[in-house]
Amino acid sequence: MCEVKIEKLDNQGRGICYVNNKITFVENALPSEQVIIRLTKESKKFNEAEVLEYIVTSEDRVISPCPYFNTCGGCELLNLSYEDTCKYKKEKLENILSKYANIKTKVEIVKCKNPLNYRNKITLKVDQGKYGYFAHKTHKLINIDKCLLAEPAINNFIKDIDKLNIKNGEVIIRSNYNSELIIWIKSKDKVKPNISYLKSKHKIVGIILNEETIEGDSSFIEIINHQLFTVSYDSFFQVNRDICSKLFNLINKHINDNETILDLYCGVGTLGINASKNAKKAFGIEIVKNAVLNAITNSKINKRDNIYYMLGDVSSCLPKIKDKVDTIIVDPPRAGLDKVTKDTIIEFNPNKIIYVSCDPMTLARDLKELSSYYNIIEVKGLDMFPHTQHIESFVVLERR
């Protein structure tokens, strides 16, 4: 045990101090706080620690509205006001881009209209019939009866979640604009949900057990900016409807009429369909089969007969496109763009690249290389995940 003063927050929302001149990361500690800590991990380069006692607390600290804040591994920043979390994310994104990509820019944060109850998808673990989240960096289950980040329809369902009759496994709950639900159960046990009871209490569109639809449908309709999207139980879709709408608007500002657009990691087709209203032609590439099937349906629903989809890995599908591409939209997973994809994008030589990222570190890595060929004309942070340390980034690059 030792008493320390917290100097600042790291990129994961942890407090930073020094113990014997070694950087130490402290959970749930804010800048200027004087705390007594216990080391939980020691390595050659850094320590990790937990707070045993707060001697002096920060004026910025707020009482978390979540009863599980000190144990659940989800919301790192519920100990700050929403305005302070946005300030932290702005500085975080600016610092990462400056340090790792030598890009010095002021970032505007696009705020979320509802910083609580915004998530349209959550994943709960199930252990011996108890439902909840794992405690931070453990497999210890924290039994919950609600999640303050989840949409009301999801929290209403959690009240009756024991009627799924799962002993061990996990359950993914998705809700749409109309508070309809899709429930995806993953379990090796025999599971017999009380479907009639659950349907009498909730707007359940479908229940999927592992890969088998046992009730209703395996997809539902989502609406963003008056556009309809079919979303399967296993397809990617942005978890925050409000910020997704604002992302659509940002993209549209940078799309010209009669362009040929390429949408990489397209999921169910949202970004490409949104951008292609006045396009000459558009292509989408996605590796998840159900997502591609959704995208094909979605292009028809939204009357986009100029979009063509390819099922497969982006790096292997990209070279098959022979058209001259004007704008490439990328929304990759956290790993960012692999080298083959980056090299192929550079060979395509589009006029514009719109990069949507959920990980500032891999974004900075990729921008460092792309900025040798492109000027960065806009950077915004979108608060897709309020009260967590995560930030979505929106970057527009124009060819030199």
N, C-alpha and C positions, 0 to 999 in steps of 0.2 A: 504494500500500500504506500501511496505517496500523494502529496498535495501538489497540484499543478494549475497553471493558468492556460485556458484555451485561447489560441491565437487567431485561428480562422477555421473555416469549413473546407474540407477537401471535396473532390469531385463526386463523392458518394454521399455527401451530406454529413460526414462525420467530423467531429471536432479534431483539431490538430494541436498537439503540444509536444514537448520534448522531455524525455526521461533519460538522464545520463547522456545527453547530446544526441539521442537517437529519436527520430521522428516517431510519434505515437498517435494512433488514430483511436478516438474515443467516441463510442456510440452515445447519441442523445446528449451531446454537449455543444454549447454555443459559444461563439467568440466573446471574450472578456469574462467568461465564467471561471470562478475559482472552485475546483472540485477535488475530492479525494478519489483516486482511481485504484483499480486492481488490474494488473496485466493479465490478459486472457490468452495472449499469444506473443511469443518472442522469436524473432528471426534475426539474421545478421544485419538486415537493412532497416527493419521497422518493428514496432510493437503494435499490438491491438489491446484495447483496455475497455473496461466498463466503469461507470460511475457508481461509487459506493455512497457518496454524500456530496451535496451541493453546499459549499460554503458561501459563495456569492453567485447569485443567478443573474443572467442577462436581463436588461430592461426590455429586450425584444422577445423574451420567452413568453409564450402563452400557454394556458392550460389546454391540453389536447381534448377535443370533444369525444375522442374515441376511447372506450374503456380498455381496449387491447393494445394501446399505443406502445407501452413499455415492453410488450412481449411479442407481438406480431411482427413479422418481417416485412411488412408492406409499405407503410407511409413514414418515410424518414423525417419529413418536414412538418408534421402536424404540431410541432412545438413552436412554430412561427406563424405570424399572420400571413394571409395570402399575398399581400403586397410585398412582404419581405422575402417570401419564397421566389417571387418573380424577379426581384432584385438579385437574389443569389444566382438564379439560372442565367440571367443576363450576363453577370460577371463571369460565371463559369464558362459559358459558350465563348465569350470574348477572349478569355484567358487561354482556353484550349486552342482556339484558332490562331492566336498570336504565338503561342509557345511551340506548337507542333506543325503549323503550316505557314508561319511567318505572315499571316493575314491579319492586319491590324484594322479593325472595323468596329463601329458602334452597332450593337444589335438591338433591334426593337423586339420586345416580347409581345406576342399576340395572346391576350389573356382569355381565359375560359369564363363564359357567362355564369356557369354554376360550378364552383370549385369542389363541391361535394355532390354525391349522387350522380356522377357523370359516366361511370363505366357501364357499358352495355354487355360486358362479358367478364365473368370471374371463374376461377378454378378453385374448388375446395377439395382438400384431401379428406379421406375417410379412413378412420382407424378404430376398429372395434365398435362400429356403429356411431362414432362421434364425428362431427363434421366441422372443418375449420381450416386455418392456415398453419403452416409450420412456423415455429418461432425462428427468429433470425439466425441463419447459418446452422440450423439444427433440423432434425426430423421429429422434433417434439411437437405434437399437435396442440394448437390453441383452439379450443372449442369456442365457436362464435354463434351468436344469434342474429347478427346483422353486420354489414360492412358499410361504413359511411361513404365509401367511394362508389358503391354500386347503385344502379338505378333503382327506384322504388319497387318496380315489378320484381326485381331479383330479390330484394330484401323481404318482400311479402312472401315469396316462394320459400325462402330460407326458414320461415316460421313453420312450414309443413314439410321440410326436407326429409325428416325421418320417415315419411311415407314412401320414400324411394326404396326403403328396406335394403340398403347397402351395408355390408359389414366392413369390407376393406376395399380400397381403390381410390377413385377420384370422380368428381362430377363437375362438368363444365356447364355453366348456365349462361345463356345468351338472351338478350331482350332486344326488341326493335322499337321503332317510333310509336307503335301502337300498344306497347306493353305486352306484346305476345312473346312467348318463351319457346326456346329449344333447349332440351336437356340431353346432354351427352354423358352417359355413364361408362366409365372404364373400370372393369372389375373382373377378376378371375373366378369370383364366387357366383353361385346361382342367385340371380337378382329378380325379384318379383314385385315391382312397384305397385302401389295401390292407385292405379291409373284413374279409375272412376272418381275417387275422392279428389285427387289432384286436379283433374279437369273441372270438377265442380267449383273449385276455389280459384283457379288461375287460367289465364288464356294460353293454354299449352298447344303449340302447333305440332310439336313432335318430340318423341323420346327415342333416343338411340342408345342401344346397349352394345358397347364395343363398336362394331361396324354394321350392326343390324338395326334397322328401324323397326321398333316394336310397337310404336303408336304414331299415327299421323304421318307427317312429312319430315324429310331430313333437311329441309331448308325453309326459310321464310323471306318476306319482302322487307327491305329497308328503304327509306326515302331520305335523300340528301339533296337539298336545293331543287326540289320538284323532279328529281330523277329517281327512278325505281331500280333497285338492285336485288336480285335473288342472292341470298347468302346461305351456303350449305353449312352444316354443323362443324365441318373441319376446315372451312375456308377462312383466310385472313380477311378481316375487315377492321377499320379503325375503331378503337374502343370508345372514342369521344365524338359524339355526333356533332356537337357545336363546333369543335375545332376542325373536324373534317369538312364542315361546310365552309369555314373560313379558308381552309387550305384550297378547296376548289376555286374560291374566288381569287386567291393569289395566283394560282396557276393560269386562270383565264386571262389575267392581265398581260401575260407574256406569250400568248398564243395568237398568231396572225392567221388570217383567212387563207385557205388553199395550201396550207402546209402539209407535209407528210410527217407524221408523228410516230415515234417508237416508244412504247410504254413497257419498261423492263420490270420484272417481278410484279406483274400487273394484278395479281390476286383475282378478284371477281370483276376486274375491269374498271373500277371506279375512276381512277385518275385519267385513264385514256378516254373513257366514254365522256367524262366531263369536258376534256380538252378538245375532243374531236368534232364538236357540233358543226363547225365550219371548215373542217379539215378536208383536204383532198383525199387522203388515205391515212389509215393508222394501223399499226401492228401492236400486238401484245404478246408477251412471253411470260409463261408461268409454269412451275414444276408440279403443282398440285392439281391432279386430274379434275376433282370436283370443282375447284376454283375456275379452271378453264371452261368447264361445262356451264358454270354460272355466268362467266363472262360472255360466252356466246349467246346465252339467253338474254342477258342484260343488254347486249348491243341491239338485239331485236326489240325488246321492250321499249328501249329509248330511241328506236328508229335510226340506228346507226348502221347503215348497210355498207359503210366504207371501212370497217374494222376487220382485221384478220388475226386470228389467234394461233399461237404455236405452243404445244405442250412439250416441256422439257427444260433442261438446265439452260440458263441464260447464255453461258459461255459457249455452249455447243450449238444453240439455235441462232445466235446473232449472225454468224457468217453466212447463213442461208438467205438472209435478206439482201436483195440486190438493188432495191430502190434507193434513190438519193433521199436521205432523211434530213429534214430541216431542224426538228427539235426532238431530243431524246429526254424522256422523263424516267428517272430512276428512283425507286423506293426500296432499297435492298434490306435484307435482314441486318442484325446488329454487326455481323462480320464485315459489312460494307461490300465494296466491289473487289472481286478477285482480279489478279493481274491480267488474265486473258480477256476478261470483260473490259477492263480499263483500256487495254491496248486496242481492242476492237472498236470501242467507242471513239478513240482518237483517230483510228483509221477511217471510220465513217465520216469524220470531219463535219458534224452537224453545225449549223449556225448557233445553236443554243442548247444548253444542257440545264434541265431543272432537276436538282438533286434534293430529294426528301430523305431525311435521315433520322433514325431513332438513337444513334450513338455518336456523340460529338467527337470521340477519339478516332473512330474509323473514318468519319467524315473528314476530319483534319488530315489524316493520312492520304485520303483519296484526292482532296482538293490541292494538296501540296504538289501532286503530280499533274493533275488536270490544269492547274493554274500556269503551267509552262506554255500551254496552248490557248488558254481562255482567260478573259478578264472576269472577275467576280463583280457583278453589278448590283446584287441585292442579297442580303442575309437577314433572315428573321428567325426568331425562336418561337415556336408554337407550344403553348402550355397544354399539350395533349394529356399530360399525367399530373394534374395538380396535387400538391402536398407530397409528392415524391421527388427524388433527386433527378428524375428523368426529364429530358427536354427533347422535343421534336424540332428539327432544323429544316429550314427552307432556303435553298441557295439557288440563284440564277447565274449561270455562266454564259458569256457571249464570246464567240470565236474572235481572235485578234485579226 
